[in-house]
Amino acid sequence: FTSRRENVTPDYPLTLLEGLTTIGHFCLLDHPSPTKKSSCSAEPANLRNARNAILEELPRIVNTMSLLWSVIKREDSQKRPTDFFGTTKSSSSVYFKATKTLRTKILDFLNPLTAQLGMQLMAAVAAVWNSKKPHRSHSKTKILPVASASQLILVDLICALNTLKIDSILHLVKEVVKKPAQIKGEEKSSLVDIPVLQFCFAFIQSILNDFVTRTPTLENKKDQKDLQEVTQKILEAVGTVAGSSLEQTSWLSRNLEVKAQPQILPDEFNVEDVNDTSVAPSSMVSASAPSIYSVQALSLLAEVLASLLDVVYRSDEKEKAVPLISRLLYFVFPYLRNHR
């Protein structure tokens, strides 16, 4: 088996990773200026061209790292004892016997990039996330995207970078959304803004899941209050999007009614289609107008509001949620009156 299919040295992946790390870090990272002319120093123009070429291939590099990471995760799971006697299943490939070393090499390549190339790295992650999007078998009416197994591996890889803290990742996501790059290699023009937000959602889910499983129930009242305030702000932001399609019936009246304008409806929405220009909101109105997402915002509230408030507000605190619910219903009732 190994002689026919694996006819190269077992340390081949490690050798490639080490070479990629040496070349990539030399071209991408800033280095102190040498005190004297070195025989191996590159001309500025050549170094700039090499840097741009590597940055252009950064999504492919991140995708490769993600694939290697998935193999490492699988091999590690197989090495755990599988029965009462502690028997372990051996690796199916001679390339991945030393998964610990391979894991270290992957992190050694990615960690130094985060300080100087954080935005480019996060944009590459978003492009890879988009390439691993789920198939159309998922429900079209599901507003919150369901991450595929390969996308969750990507989240796990980014979580393993010790140079990227949670606040740093959220900041980079914000910057990428402000100035989204175009995903290269796509048949139709698409940006990384929505994929990076979907990645951020899965990343936050992973962090919260880890927090909930490791941390006991919040007893600190300040922490509980902070959690409730953050939840309120997020829900009110969604409510504002829902209310952006409403207008006053007259300039003297405070009653609201639904404006007649295009909408992206949940039954027309699909995770795979969000970057497709054929269904993009820009074909109807400006993509910067949140009102085209009003119906989706209502559907999202219907999907998560009850369970979210039930978790955030304990049994003896339910009445604290009443003002928030009242503010949200202010945006909901006009749609009920307009419902046919």
ZIMO-V685648 format. One record per pair of residues at least 6 apart in sequence whose C-alpha atoms are under 7 Angstrom apart, sorted by the first residue. I is the first residue (numbers start at 1). J is the second residue. If there is no record, write none. Layout:
((I | J) (I | J))
//
This chain:
((10 | 94) (10 | 95) (11 | 95) (13 | 95) (14 | 102) (17 | 105) (21 | 109) (27 | 47) (27 | 50) (27 | 51) (28 | 51) (29 | 116) (58 | 124) (59 | 124) (59 | 125) (59 | 127) (59 | 128) (62 | 124) (62 | 125) (63 | 128) (65 | 106) (66 | 153) (66 | 154) (66 | 157) (69 | 157) (70 | 153) (72 | 99) (75 | 91) (78 | 88) (78 | 89) (79 | 88) (79 | 89) (79 | 90) (80 | 88) (81 | 87) (81 | 88) (82 | 88) (91 | 97) (107 | 161) (111 | 161) (111 | 163) (114 | 121) (114 | 163) (114 | 164) (118 | 172) (119 | 172) (119 | 176) (122 | 172) (122 | 173) (123 | 176) (123 | 181) (123 | 192) (126 | 192) (126 | 195) (126 | 196) (126 | 199) (127 | 183) (127 | 192) (129 | 151) (129 | 195) (129 | 199) (130 | 195) (132 | 150) (132 | 151) (133 | 148) (133 | 272) (134 | 147) (134 | 148) (140 | 267) (140 | 269) (140 | 270) (141 | 266) (141 | 267) (141 | 269) (143 | 266) (143 | 296) (143 | 300) (145 | 198) (145 | 271) (147 | 202) (155 | 203) (173 | 196) (176 | 193) (177 | 193) (180 | 191) (180 | 192) (180 | 193) (181 | 191) (181 | 192) (182 | 190) (182 | 191) (182 | 192) (183 | 190) (183 | 191) (183 | 192) (188 | 276) (188 | 277) (189 | 277) (190 | 275) (190 | 276) (191 | 275) (218 | 224) (228 | 312) (232 | 324) (236 | 328) (238 | 297) (239 | 297) (239 | 328) (239 | 331) (241 | 290) (241 | 291) (241 | 293) (241 | 294) (241 | 297) (242 | 294) (242 | 295) (242 | 297) (242 | 298) (242 | 331) (243 | 294) (243 | 331) (244 | 290) (244 | 291) (244 | 294) (245 | 258) (245 | 259) (245 | 291) (245 | 294) (246 | 256) (246 | 257) (246 | 258) (246 | 259) (247 | 256) (247 | 257) (247 | 258) (247 | 259) (248 | 254) (248 | 255) (248 | 256) (248 | 257) (249 | 255) (249 | 256) (249 | 257) (256 | 334) (257 | 334) (258 | 334) (258 | 335) (258 | 338) (262 | 284) (262 | 292) (263 | 292) (263 | 293) (263 | 295) (264 | 292) (264 | 293) (265 | 295) (265 | 296) (266 | 296) (273 | 279) (274 | 280) (281 | 287))
//
